[in-house]
Amino acid sequence: MLSESAVRLRTDVALVLDHSARRFGVQPRALADQSVPCGDGLARRTLRAEVRLPSGAPPRALIDQATALSLDASAQRGYRLTGPPSGPRRDRSFTLTRAVPQVTLTVRLRGGRHPTMTLDGTTACLPDDT
């Protein structure tokens, strides 16, 4: 059911972001949290959150550290990487999935003047019991 998957999504996104935020000494913030209809009484839950990473560190080292923190925290929650992290030197993205309940997390890291880590999470289309 959607409510169960939505709770897992919120919990996992919070834990992955909090893990990174604590290490960098910053606060995560939620940008969106909504149900999106899929049709036939089904819906998916989507959530977007962000952490502003500290500026001043070498961009590549910062992106490498944020990648490692995100992968570690998500693996502890039962997620698997769908493919190797990709992107140019200052930017990186990767997707992680969890089978039960089915949740997908996409992490986007941006270096440069205002470095950020954005995490987009989504559940599968499920019966809307919310």
Disulfide bonds with the S-S distance in Angstrom:
Cys38-Cys125 2.00
